[in-house]
Amino acid sequence: MAELNLDVHPRQETGKNANYRLREQGLIPAVVYGGGREPMPVQVDRRTLLDLLRSTGHNPVFLLQLAGTDKSRHAMIREMQIHPVSRRVLHVDFQRVLMTQKVKVAIHLELTGVPVGVKVDAGLLDFVTRELHVTCTPDKIPPKLVVDVSELHIGQHIEAKEIQLPEGVELLDEPGRVIALVAHHKVEEVAPATEEALLESEEVQPEVIKRGKTDEE
């Protein structure tokens, strides 16, 4: 696991206006909490954080370095607020972690291969579950889990218990949770219109609903 070093600065001011000023300066307000210690308001450089996130996969582990001190602490992002329109990061919650203590995380699932039931029998592949919940120490967190679906026939599926997990990684989801399945391609049949049905459709006139008051009312 590559360690991501990130400098954080103590945040002197809090509140909506103070956070707005930080964002205008290219900074992101954040909080570091957990680990049996009080939450600490901090600020991080937006560009640095985004570059680090682009360089790694899901569930990155950061080594937060408190600027101007020799203090550092491992942490993971537990919540990141994103603006719905601009997609800018508005706020980040970091949770302190110990590298020797297990954490609960959701791992991204990626399907590989084309099922036999799709290639041969024109079935449909349904990707039911796109992430798996596991527990492990931070250094054992896999960036993703690849699921091979190439051997699936129509009517067959893959369950969570069938996914090969790396050493030290334990499944938290129900073992029987369906990950992917291949189903029949259903085509809805439309019955041809009979002569009687056509005649009935000509006799039935659409109902006209008047809106507002008429002169007679």
C-alpha positions, 0 to 999 in steps of 0.5 A, a space after each residue: 500500500 502506497 502511503 499518501 502524505 498530506 500536510 494539514 494546517 490547524 483551522 483557526 476560524 470555523 463557520 459558514 463565512 470562514 469556510 467560504 473564504 478558505 474555499 476562495 483561497 483554494 483550501 478545503 475545510 476539514 475535520 480530523 476525528 476518532 482515535 479516542 481524541 477530540 475532533 480537530 478542525 484543519 484545512 488542506 490544499 485542494 489541488 494537493 488533495 485532488 492530485 493524491 486522490 487521482 493517483 490512488 484507488 478507493 479507500 486511500 490511507 493518508 499520513 496527515 502531517 500537522 504543518 509546523 510540527 513533528 506530529 503525524 497520524 494515519 487517517 482515512 476519508 469517511 465523508 466528503 461533501 461535494 457541491 451538486 452543481 460545480 462538483 467542487 469539494 466543500 468539506 472533508 471528514 478524516 477519521 484517525 486509524 491505527 495501522 494495526 487495527 481493523 477497519 470496515 470498508 466498502 470495496 469496489 467490484 469490477 466484472 471481467 469476461 463475457 458470460 457464456 449465457 450472454 454470448 451463446 444464449 443471448 441472455 442478459 447480465 445483471 450487475 446486482 451488487 457493485 461493492 462488497 463490505 469487508 474488514 481488514 487492517 488499513 495496509 491490507 485494503 484492496 483497491 478493488 475486487 475483480 469478479 470473473 463472470 465468463 463461466 456463467 450460464 443463463 439462470 446462474 449467479 455469483 454470490 459474495 462467498 465465491 469471491 476470492 478475498 486477499 489474505 487478511 481480508 474478511 467478508 462482512 456481507 451475507 455470504 449468499 448476497 448475489 453479485 451478478 447473474 445471467 437472466 433470460 432476455 425477455 421480449 414482450 409479445 404484442 398480440 395482433 389486433 383483431 377486426 373486432 378490436 379495431 371496430 371497437 376502437 373506432 366507436 369509442 371516442 376520447 373523453 374531453 375534460 373541460 378546464 375552467 368555468 363555461 359561460 353557462 356556469 
